[in-house]
Amino acid sequence: MASPMKETLEEEFCNDAPEHLLDPITFKLFHNPVVAPSGETYDLATLSRTKSDPFTREELPQDLSKLPVNRALKRQVDSYVQKKLERVASNAENDLPSALACLRLTLGRTEDCCLNGTRAIVQSLQQVGPKGAAKLSPKEQQDLDMVLQRLGEARLGEELLPELDRTSTKRQPPPRLLPPGEQTPLSQATTPAGGH
């Protein structure tokens, strides 16, 4: 399912997404759906590349952040993404490269759907164990270790990849998602139920 070639979660999950969850211009999953003056919904990134409403050609406001967010659609997209990530998590033992690709794509994303889905993948990786992780290529093993470090799960990386050479001079520690002292392993973090 997942492909390292994709650059965003929206690209990864747009292939089988319901059409109403896709931006009508780019056909990618909405990330920041906003309502244009015409009443049509577009992704904020799509509108930022144009000066006029794609539907009416009416000039857009200078400050696009003033456009109303389509919150109902955002909740639908978030629900879809979380379900997709949980599906990847449930199959992580059989398709570890897909789980790794999804973990890469969710790095830095703070929406509850991404955090909950990522947490599910991390928890499923605990079941994979070192034998499962050994099936990854050396590059994928390095990537998995670095992604887990960024998620505050370095100990899980050490458990899954005990033979991995972490002393390489080329290898630089990944940037933290949170300031030092505030880093909580993702598997221990909690998000409010139903919070968006």
N, C-alpha and C positions, 0 to 999 in steps of 0.2 A: 504494500500500500504506500508507504512513505518512500520518498526519493530524496537522496542528498542533493539532487539538482535543484530542488525548489528553494526559493529564497525566503518565503514567508509562509506562515501557517495558512493564510488565506489562499495562497496558490496551491498548497498541498491539498486542502480540503474542498476546493471548488469543483472538482471533477464530478462528484455525485451529489452535490448540494442542490436542494430545491432552488428553482430559478429565482424565487422572490428573495432569497438570501444573497443574491449576486448583484453587484453594481451593474446597471444596464449598459454602461460604456465599456468597462474593462472585463466584465464577466468574471471578476474575482469576488471572493467572499467579502462582504462588507467588514471593515474594521472600525471605521468611524462614520456611520450613516447619518447624514444631515439632510434637512429638507431645504431644497432650493426655493427661490421665490415663486416658481411655477407650481410648487406643491409636490414635485417629484423628488424622490430620494436618491441621492448619489453618495459615494464615499467622499469624505473630505479631501482625500488625496487626489481624487479625480477632478474635483472642482478647483483645487489649487493649481492645476495645470491649464486652466482656461480663465478667460475674463468674463464669460457670459454663461447664462443658464443654457445647458445643452438642449433643453426642450423648447424654450421660447426665444432664445438668443438675447434675452434681457440681461443687462449688465449686472454682474454680481457685486455685492458690497465689498469694499476694500478689505474689511476685517471678516474673513470667513468664519472665525470662531464665534461670531454673533449669530450664525445660522442655527436654527433649532436642531437639536439632536433627535433622531427618530428612536426614542428609547424602547418602544415596543419591538421594533425590528432588531435593535441591539441585543435585547434579551433573547430573542429567537436565535440569533447568530451565536451568542454565547452558549446557549443550551446545546445547539448543534455541535459546536466545537468541543464542549465538554464530553458529550456522548461519543464523538469520534475518538478523542484521546483515551477515554475509558475503554473503548473497543480495542485500540492499539495496546493498551495495558493488559487487557485480558488475553491477548495473543503474544505478549512479549517473549514468552519462553520459546515459541515457534518462529518468531520473526523479530529477532533482536535488532537487526539493522533498521527496521521501521520504527521501533521504539526509540532508538538512538536519534534517528532523523527528526522525529517529533520532539524529542527533548531539545535538540539544537534549535528547532523553530520556536519553541516556547520560551527560550532564555530571554530574560528582560521583560517578559509580558507579565503584567500584574493583575489582569482581570481574574476574577474568581474562577471562571471557567478554565482558564489556562493553569492556574495554580492547582485547582482540584484535579484536573486531568493529568498534570505533570506529577502530582503527588501519587496518583494511582499508578503511573508508569514506574516511578521510583520504588513503590511498594512491590510491584510485580518483579522488578529487577532483583529484589531480595530473594525471591523464589528461584530465580534463574541459577544463581550460584556460580562459582568459578568455572565449572565444567561448561556451562552454557556460554559464559563470557569468553571462554577460550576459543569458541567458534568464530569470533569476530576476527577480521584482519588486524594486523598490528596497528595500522592507521586508525581503524575504528576503535580499537582498544584505547589508544591515546586520546581520541576524541571523547569516548565515554568517560574516561577518567577526568578529563578537563571539564566536561559538562557537569559531572557530579561535584567537582570542586566548586564550581560557580554556584551550584544549588545548595552549598553547605553540606554536601554529603560525601566529603573526602573519605571518611571511614568506610562507607559502602564501596567506594571505588577500590580501596585497599583490600577489602574482603573479596570483591569480585575478580580483581586483577592482581593477585599476590606476586606474580612473576614480572609484572610490568616494571621497566627501568624508569624510575622517577628521578634519576640523577643526571639525566642528559643536560648538557650545557645549553642546547638549543631550546629546550623546553622552558617557557616562561610561565610563571603562575598567572592564571586567568584573573581578570578583574573581578572583584566581589560585587554581588548585586546589592549588598547592604554594607554600611560602614563597619569597620572592625568593632567587635563587641556586640553588634546587633545581629550578627549572622546566626540564624536559627536553621538547623537542618530542615529541609522542606518536608521531610516525612514527619517531623514533629510540629510543624506549623499548623495553625488552625485558621479557618476562615469562618465567618458567621454563616449559619445555614440560611440559604436563600439570599445572601448579600450580593449586591451588584454594584 
